[in-house]
Amino acid sequence: MRLDKFLKVSRLIKRRTLAKEVADQGRITINGQTAKASSNVKVGDELQVRFGQKLVTAKVLNLTESTRKEDAANMYSILKEERLNTNNND
């Protein structure tokens, strides 16, 4: 499944166009490799997505073409969420 579609269907990112923009900006990696929107996602892959000051690492558990909102979270598990610190004066 394409990365942008997975992000939309799983609701990690709400809109496919936004998922494509985030990927095109180099803010997503699959198994440590920078990914494009058209990159292929497989079960077991580890995704890292940078949302502003937050880095989310998720593991792909399930691929489905469409899913109900209640079931979307079953497509992945969050391994960790970390805050990126860009201010060195803490």
MITORNU-306009 format. One line per 10 residues: for each residue x, y, z of N, C-alpha, C, O, CB. Coordinates in steps of 0.2 Angstrom, whole numbers. Atoms other than C-alpha are relative to their C-alpha. Glycine has a CB too. Layout:
REM MITORNU-306009
X:Y:Z:X:Y:Z:X:Y:Z:X:Y:Z:X:Y:Z ~ ... $
//
This chain:
REM MITORNU-306009
4:-6:0:0:0:0:5:6:0:10:6:3:-5:0:6 ~ -4:-7:0:6:18:-4:0:3:7:-5:2:11:-3:4:-5 ~ -1:-3:-6:13:27:11:-6:5:1:-9:6:7:6:4:1 ~ 5:-5:-1:1:42:9:-7:-3:1:-11:0:5:0:5:-6 ~ 6:3:-2:-14:31:8:-1:-4:6:-6:-3:10:-2:-6:-6 ~ 0:3:-7:-9:21:23:-1:5:6:-5:4:10:7:-4:1 ~ 0:-5:-5:-7:37:33:-7:3:1:-10:4:6:5:6:-1 ~ 7:-3:0:-25:43:28:-4:-6:3:-8:-4:7:-2:2:-7 ~ 5:5:-2:-34:26:30:1:-2:8:-4:-3:11:1:-6:-4 ~ -2:2:-7:-25:23:47:-2:6:4:-2:6:11:7:-2:1 $
1:-6:-4:-29:41:52:5:3:4:4:7:8:-6:-1:4 ~ -6:-3:-3:-12:45:57:1:7:-2:3:11:2:7:-4:-1 ~ 1:-7:3:-14:60:46:-6:0:-4:-8:-5:-7:6:1:-6 ~ 7:0:2:-31:65:42:-2:0:-8:-6:-3:-10:-3:6:3 ~ 2:0:7:-30:69:23:6:-2:-4:12:-1:-2:-1:8:-2 ~ -5:3:4:-20:61:9:4:5:-3:10:4:-3:-3:-4:-5 ~ -5:-5:2:-14:77:2:5:3:5:10:4:3:-5:6:-3 ~ -5:-2:-6:-7:82:19:5:-5:1:11:-4:2:-4:1:6 ~ -5:5:-1:1:65:20:6:0:-5:12:-1:-4:-3:-7:0 ~ -5:-1:5:9:68:3:5:6:1:11:5:0:-4:1:-7 $
-4:-6:-2:15:85:8:6:-2:5:12:0:4:-4:6:2 ~ -4:2:-5:23:78:24:6:-4:-3:12:-3:-1:-4:-3:6 ~ -5:5:2:32:64:15:4:4:-5:11:3:-5:-4:-6:-4 ~ -4:-4:5:38:76:1:5:5:3:10:6:0:-4:4:-5 ~ -5:-4:-4:46:87:14:5:-4:4:9:-1:7:-4:4:5 ~ -5:4:-3:56:72:20:-1:-1:8:4:-3:11:7:3:-1 ~ 1:0:-7:48:71:37:-3:-7:2:-5:-8:8:-6:5:2 ~ 3:7:-2:43:52:36:6:-5:-2:9:-4:-7:-6:-1:-4 ~ -5:6:1:55:37:37:-4:-7:0:-8:-7:5:6:0:4 ~ 2:7:-1:51:19:34:6:-4:1:11:-5:-3:-4:-3:-7 $
-6:4:-2:63:7:43:7:4:-1:12:1:-3:0:-6:-4 ~ -6:-5:0:76:22:44:1:3:-6:6:7:-7:5:-5:2 ~ -1:-3:6:75:26:26:-5:6:-2:-11:5:-1:0:-5:-6 ~ 5:-5:2:67:43:20:-4:-2:-5:-2:-6:-10:4:6:-2 ~ 5:3:4:51:39:12:-4:5:-4:-4:11:-2:-5:-4:4 ~ 4:-4:4:41:47:-2:-7:-2:1:-9:-8:3:2:0:-8 ~ 7:2:-1:22:47:-3:-2:-6:-4:-6:-10:-2:-4:6:-3 ~ 1:6:4:23:33:-16:3:-6:3:2:-11:0:2:1:-7 ~ -4:6:-3:34:22:-5:-5:-5:2:-11:-4:4:4:2:6 ~ 4:5:-2:27:5:-2:0:-2:8:6:-2:11:2:-6:-4 $
0:1:-7:22:1:16:-3:-8:1:-8:-10:-2:-5:4:4 ~ 2:7:-1:21:-17:22:-1:-2:8:1:2:12:6:-5:-2 ~ 1:2:-7:15:-26:38:7:-1:3:11:-4:1:-4:-6:1 ~ -7:1:-4:30:-25:51:4:6:-1:9:7:3:3:-6:-3 ~ -4:-6:1:37:-9:44:0:5:6:-6:5:9:-2:4:-6 ~ 0:-5:-6:42:5:57:0:6:-4:5:8:-7:6:-2:5 ~ 0:-6:3:37:22:52:2:5:5:0:5:11:-7:2:-2 ~ -2:-6:-5:44:38:60:-3:6:-4:-1:8:-9:7:1:1 ~ 3:-6:3:33:54:57:2:6:4:1:5:10:-7:-1:-1 ~ -2:-6:-4:39:71:62:-6:5:-1:-7:8:-7:6:3:-2 $
5:-5:-1:24:82:67:2:6:3:2:6:10:-7:-3:3 ~ -3:-6:-4:31:99:71:5:-1:4:11:-3:2:-6:4:3 ~ -5:1:-5:40:97:87:-1:-7:3:2:-9:8:-1:5:6 ~ 1:7:-3:34:79:90:2:-5:-6:1:-5:-12:-7:-1:1 ~ -2:5:4:42:63:83:-4:-6:2:-3:-8:8:8:-1:0 ~ 4:6:-2:30:48:82:3:-6:-4:4:-6:-10:-7:1:-2 ~ -2:7:3:36:30:79:-5:-5:1:-8:-6:6:7:-2:4 ~ 6:4:0:23:18:74:2:-7:-4:6:-6:-9:-6:3:-3 ~ -1:7:4:23:-1:68:-6:-1:-3:-11:-1:-1:3:-5:5 ~ 6:2:4:12:-6:54:-2:-7:2:2:-12:2:2:0:-8 $
3:6:-2:1:-20:60:-5:-3:-5:-5:-9:-5:-4:1:7 ~ 5:3:4:-12:-22:47:-1:5:-6:0:11:-5:-7:0:4 ~ 1:-4:6:-16:-15:29:-7:-2:-2:-8:-8:-4:5:-2:-5 ~ 7:1:3:-34:-13:23:-1:7:-4:1:12:-2:-5:0:6 ~ 1:-6:5:-40:-2:9:-4:5:3:-3:11:1:-3:-3:-6 ~ 4:-5:-4:-53:6:20:-2:-2:6:-2:-9:7:-6:2:-5 ~ 2:2:-7:-58:6:38:-5:5:3:-5:11:1:6:-2:4 ~ 4:-5:-4:-70:13:50:4:4:5:9:1:7:-6:-4:4 ~ -3:-5:-4:-65:27:61:2:-4:7:8:-4:9:-4:6:2 ~ -1:4:-6:-66:15:76:6:-5:0:9:-7:4:-6:-3:3 $
-5:5:1:-55:2:68:7:2:-2:12:-2:-3:-3:-5:-5 ~ -6:-2:3:-42:13:61:7:-1:4:12:-2:2:0:8:-1 ~ -5:1:-4:-31:12:76:3:-7:1:9:-8:3:-2:2:8 ~ -3:7:0:-29:-7:74:5:-1:-6:8:-6:-6:-6:-4:-1 ~ -4:0:6:-19:-3:58:8:1:3:12:-1:-1:-1:4:-5 ~ -7:-1:-3:-3:2:69:0:0:7:-5:0:11:2:7:-3 ~ -1:-1:-7:4:3:86:5:5:1:10:5:-3:2:-7:4 ~ -5:-5:-2:13:18:93:5:-3:4:4:-5:10:-4:6:3 ~ -6:3:-4:30:12:99:3:6:4:4:4:10:6:-2:-5 ~ -2:-5:-4:35:29:105:-2:7:-3:-2:8:-9:8:0:2 $
1:-7:2:31:48:105:5:4:4:6:4:10:-7:2:1 ~ -5:-4:-3:45:60:108:0:7:-2:-2:9:-8:7:-3:0 ~ 0:-7:2:46:79:109:7:2:-2:12:0:1:-2:4:6 ~ -6:-3:3:59:87:98:2:6:4:-2:11:3:0:0:-7 ~ -2:-6:-4:69:100:108:4:4:-5:10:2:-6:3:-2:6 ~ -4:-5:5:74:114:96:3:6:4:7:9:1:-4:2:-6 ~ -2:-5:-4:77:126:110:6:-3:5:4:-7:9:-5:3:5 ~ -5:3:-4:94:123:118:1:4:7:6:2:11:7:1:-4 ~ 0:-4:-6:91:135:133:-4:-3:5:-6:0:10:-2:7:-1 ~ 4:3:-5:81:123:143:4:-2:7:1:-5:11:-3:-7:-2 $
//
